[in-house]
């Protein structure tokens, strides 16, 4: 899966960081040390890490991901990353 979304709340810019959804590559999630959780009331799972976004982005760059775009949506910061298919 060559795309990944990384997000965090502005007030939580030191972590935790959302790093994927239930369909994300398990190998990448394991590399990041992410844990899969389902928030009460949601019918989907997400992966989270305690690291701040800057460290997550650095780790993803080390395995070939590049930031395509970044935006703020309300109180949420979102990065879209891509890596070439192997």
C-alpha positions as CSV (number, residue, x, y, z in Angstrom):
1,X,0.0,0.0,0.0
2,X,1.9,3.1,-1.2
3,X,-0.1,5.8,0.6
4,X,-0.4,6.6,4.3
5,X,-2.2,9.4,6.2
6,X,-0.7,10.8,9.4
7,X,-2.7,13.1,11.6
8,X,-2.8,14.7,15.1
9,X,-4.8,17.2,17.0
10,X,-3.2,20.7,17.1
11,X,-3.3,20.7,20.9
12,X,-1.6,17.2,20.9
13,X,1.3,18.1,18.6
14,X,3.7,16.2,20.9
15,X,1.7,13.0,20.5
16,X,-0.1,10.7,20.2
17,X,-0.2,10.5,16.4
18,X,-2.7,8.7,14.2
19,X,-0.7,6.7,11.6
20,X,-3.2,4.6,9.7
21,X,-6.5,2.8,9.5
22,X,-7.5,-0.8,9.8
23,X,-6.4,-1.5,6.2
24,X,-2.8,-0.1,6.7
25,X,0.2,-2.2,5.9
26,X,0.9,-4.3,9.1
27,X,4.6,-4.3,8.4
28,X,4.7,-0.4,8.4
29,X,2.6,-0.2,11.5
30,X,4.8,-2.7,13.3
31,X,7.9,-0.7,12.2
32,X,6.3,2.5,13.7
33,X,5.4,0.6,16.9
34,X,1.7,1.5,16.3
35,X,-1.2,-0.1,18.2
36,X,-4.6,-0.7,16.6
37,X,-7.5,0.8,18.6
38,X,-11.2,1.3,18.1
39,X,-12.6,4.4,19.8
40,X,-16.0,4.0,21.6
41,X,-18.8,4.7,19.1
42,X,-16.7,4.2,16.0
43,X,-17.2,1.2,13.7
44,X,-13.6,1.3,12.4
45,X,-10.1,0.8,13.9
46,X,-7.1,3.2,13.7
47,X,-3.4,2.9,14.4
48,X,-1.8,5.2,17.0
49,X,1.7,5.8,18.3
50,X,2.8,7.9,21.3
51,X,5.5,9.7,19.2
52,X,5.0,13.2,18.0
53,X,4.3,13.7,14.2
54,X,7.8,14.9,13.5
55,X,9.3,11.6,14.7
56,X,6.7,9.6,12.8
57,X,7.5,11.5,9.6
58,X,11.2,11.0,10.1
59,X,10.7,7.2,10.5
60,X,8.5,7.0,7.4
61,X,11.1,8.9,5.4
62,X,13.7,6.3,6.4
63,X,11.6,3.6,4.7
64,X,11.0,5.5,1.5
65,X,7.8,7.6,2.2
66,X,7.7,11.2,1.0
67,X,5.2,13.9,2.1
68,X,2.9,14.8,-0.8
69,X,0.8,17.3,1.0
70,X,-0.1,18.7,4.4
71,X,-3.2,20.6,5.6
72,X,-5.1,21.6,8.6
73,X,-8.7,20.5,9.0
74,X,-10.3,22.3,11.9
75,X,-8.1,21.4,14.9
76,X,-6.4,18.5,13.1
77,X,-3.2,18.4,11.2
78,X,-3.0,15.9,8.3
79,X,-0.1,14.7,6.2
80,X,-0.4,12.5,3.1
81,X,2.6,10.4,2.3
82,X,3.5,8.1,-0.6
83,X,6.2,5.7,-1.5
84,X,6.9,4.0,-4.8
85,X,5.7,0.4,-5.1
86,X,8.4,-2.1,-4.5
